[in-house]
């Protein structure tokens, strides 16, 4: 349930009104009384991914809107991630070549940012696409589809953006909303961790996309990276809310919480459920 950057979303409509008639689901958490093999494997993979991220922080090149860069950079620094954010195509090629993964975020898309995004997506390095506001800008939607054709390893978008883009469901995707949905065509997981306060701070959605990129670099697969990113941001948001007096102090406490969390703590606190497809 993060907020998007200035070009992004506010609070999303609920996505997880699940009933016994419509879906079968299994609650997953480290505290569950009984975990079957698949469930325990997913929880363990999330914890392992967070621990690997902290032990061996990757190098990420993140093309993000100027309004989102401060929070994104601070979230990255809190985890030790080596992040660069230049958007000019003259610099992007070299930055992308030395990166473990790239975030291509289409917020506040200007000519340099567009050219830099295309350069990054064509670099041959894995990239995550965040197609900000493509539901409101036809030209941006066409550009996002061009980038999708280049094969992102994962997609992070809200419900309206996902509906407009209509991506190949085989691509691992994190759909943010009142709860977050991760799917890859064969699997679907819903993450209920988080707080509405995340939607009151600009760029928590962008920062979540950056986390997906960083976790892709250290995870078993992109699906696990998406689940781990949503769980890490959601749990950190819950921890920050416990100390915050309002949105301003929440942002600072969010950075502190991200810095403090390890894999075991995320696994212990996250609230997710696996949905039968």
C-alpha positions, 0 to 999 in steps of 0.5 A, a space after each residue: 500500500 505505498 504511495 507513488 511519486 508525484 506522478 503516481 497514485 494516492 490510496 488505492 481501492 481495496 484489491 483483496 476482498 477475498 471470500 471462501 466462495 471466490 478463492 482458496 487461500 493459505 495464510 503465510 507467516 513465520 508464526 503459523 502453526 503449520 507450514 506446508 513445504 511450499 509455504 515454508 519455502 516462500 517465507 524462508 526465501 523472503 527471509 533469505 533474500 532480505 538477509 542477502 541484501 543486507 550482507 551483500 548490497 548490490 549496485 543499482 541504477 535507479 531512474 526516478 523522478 526528482 521528487 522521489 529521489 531523496 526518499 529512494 536514495 535514503 532507503 537505499 543508503 539505509 540498506 547499504 545499496 550502492 545507488 546511482 540516479 543520473 538520467 542523462 543518456 550520456 551517463 546512463 550507459 556506463 552506470 547501467 553497465 556496472 549495475 546489478 539491476 536497474 529501475 526504470 521509473 517513468 515518473 515525471 517523464 521528460 525527454 532526457 529521462 525518456 532517452 535515459 530510460 530507453 538506454 538503460 532498458 537496452 543495456 542488457 542488464 536486468 531491469 524493473 519497470 515502474 510504469 507511473 501514470 500510464 493510465 493517464 498519459 497515452 504517450 507514456 503508455 505507448 513508451 511503457 509498452 515499448 519498454 515491456 517488449 525489451 523484457 523487464 525482469 519484473 514489473 511494479 505498478 498500481 492497479 490502474 497502471 496494470 490495467 492500462 498496460 495489460 502486461 504478459 502475466 508470465 512476467 513477475 509483477 508487484 501490484 500495489 494497493 490496499 494490499 499488494 498482489 504478486 503474481 507470475 502467471 503460475 503463482 499469486 500471493 497477497 501481502 497485507 503488511 503495511 499501513 495507510 500512512 505509507 500513502 501519505 508520504 510521497 515516493 514510498 511506491 517509488 522506493 518499493 520499486 527500488 527495493 524490487 530492483 535490489 532484491 532481484 539482484 540477490 533473490 532466487 527469482 523475481 517473484 521472490 524479490 517482489 514478495 520480499 520488497 512488498 513485505 519489507 516495505 509493509 513491515 517497515 511501515 508498520 514499525 514506523 507508524 508505531 513511533 510517528 506523530 504524523 507523515 513527516 516523522 513517519 518518513 524518518 522512522 520508515 528509513 530507520 525501520 528499513 535499516 533495522 530489519 533483517 530477514 527473520 524480523 520481516 518473516 516474523 511480522 509479515 502478513 501474506 497469503 497464497 491464493 490458489 490460481 
